[in-house]
């Protein structure tokens, strides 16, 4: 079997698509579910929070699990957990039971991204890691595109409870392929020696120095990457949660127009993920270091992001085009930021590092979502677009100041040095 690393990338892509479809199943049929179960808006907001809190907290726990138990077992456990939790939504009888199932779903879903980053560090050389991460980011947007028509179709045919059962079953079909195909390169039974050498190209890591969480938290790059996620990820949460509402309330789009046009920003986000990964890979092939290649891609993207401040000032069609540009740029930027975790930290602790850094995404969403609501009520969407337009500039400055070299843990007495 040749190019097994791209089979691994395809599995990670599929896992992330399933991840997003499962988390959006309730959102797509929320009006029907809440009406049938007699759930108020306040109770529905609490149900959403029941997902977000464990989703954010489990970044750190799932990152530790990936490093401790390995990518193959960890992602299999995460997938089985969240797929079963999603299917259990079909048993909901009210707000309390639906909130419990939502809590269980949140516990499993964030682990997908920790395992994906670990798998990419194991299977891809530096020049291809950003492209592989781009595929994972593109899968998130692909799930956002596929969920509404898929869930609506299932619900119309068989009812909303069956939509949870069927989408939950997708993960168990994926598990079969994952367990058959995934092993680390050193122990994969079907990898060629040529591909194994290619993956290991330029990778020199010592395993006699064991990095700890203390080492990780003392590293400036850890905090720089975490804070940059807190600053920049609210842009994605805003366009994910608020865009349909904005188009209906301010641009007066009908539901039919939402169906026709609201998917476009997520498609452009897909393209941005791949383009950002491809571009930094080109810089590496031209002789730049991996960290410098990511920065050279992120800086011009961040400089273009303030264009998004003018979305509210334009007519509908140019505004939609500008929104698509913003989501394209955000994902191109985010793909390289995520890949820096693989570039900076040794493979043995990528899971833990990704967990700590990924915590910034959940925090950014949890902190920004209520703020956006208050700003919209007080000042309108114009103010929000202006704020979102400049967040990537601050996040990029944070990266430039803190991410300058590969991680070097404190050495144990008598242990040889580590190089990378």
Steps between C-alpha positions, in 0.01 A plus 500: 500500500644836395450842658329360808540839666229637268270215595555612859419859395179377335397325822568814704299703249206257528518499882480879512207511256316253725597707804339813357191321368440349846538829685267680254224241494319666790551851357339408168185355660496714815165666425327165454664334802441786743135533394428128539679471836369830636846653545520878551764726347671533838513123540632463145781748577589292807510188282747669265713600797492139620688412181747790500631461857623137474609559139738774618617323815575173320758659273764453769379158613470358149842639408651308792311186396635518144859518626443235767303239304599576142313642204340177378328404826420855612321611184311170490379564856408861426304402188313218675417726797363797309319283242319311775423827681355645181282194441373520861342838420220295342396394854457858625171572675562854619755773567683313774562178306590692183751705701660184640544350153637832375751504788617149405536607136719795601724272707600300193504741209803721572724193518465461123723801439765401754529157339508650150796724586682207659436280194628773271819534705550122473424458130608817319833677445513874575441603139163319488367554853326830426321347201388207714378738770327694224306187409384464861389865510330460164314199637351716775356740245390206283304361793338842544397492133367143500311497831193716416382317186593156637328542835195668348461217248526227765256681728244543224522131411523336841462758778745695712583214737622282215724784377701467823518122467617507140761773542625327813541177302735669252780499757485125553538434126803732504648307793536185290716675241703682767593186691589318178722772355655706780829408665802721562744490205764304693256211552274524198488162325448638149712815483787503252852574617509792257195666657629436852829673417312789340287550810806497727690744276653779707352366824758459775351448844642354816273294720727489803373838623134482602323837468250576776203733538727725703735526201205567274355776715841666543538528122405848365377344174233307690347818637547687174313236302228470765439877522501530121218243485304697763541813286438361151252213537208729598495600134413143398246458783337826392460398136390149604236604756388848392522517121156347419340723763673809359395417144137460605470795739716760326522388137139370501590166340216252483551141614524398134776757446680376811495150354633631168778724627590436867718196414738706286718639784560146627605382155745789474628402846569152360703648216685731740604208719659321206652814351662603829654157546622487141661845518702437814610167351632694201704724730656193662592354162675829424723454803315680779472341843160360591427771758606781264288350221190512718567862597563607140157364414319640804629860485349605163176320589473695826565826314205429270255403776401864585316505167231307685415815694324632189251212467219701656572800277451322165193387303394139545688335212839669557454441874455125443812495283694679774369256763626214284841669478512539878422132567756401234767714667410385852540133416824560308632674812364245747641203307852635542446592863384146578794353310742697716413262782653221290801714407583623850432200722643146481270225380498342848305796642308636202174374653553687826623812323205497260266456797635805683509713185158378386358611833533852361243427232234394749581793726481739207157369406369494857621854571409661168152359438322686783705813424389493137138484611538802725689700236233423238226612738684820593672604177389268220698268275719781362699510824544121504639489145748773586618318813533168317696663221801576720523196728736308270750786502529481880515120488779506240703748707464259792635215287794705368603598854481153655554229236863514392652155534428132554421388852789397728398329826707522815751217486524243774840478672740303286260478204630585155359805323209495264503639152243540236 
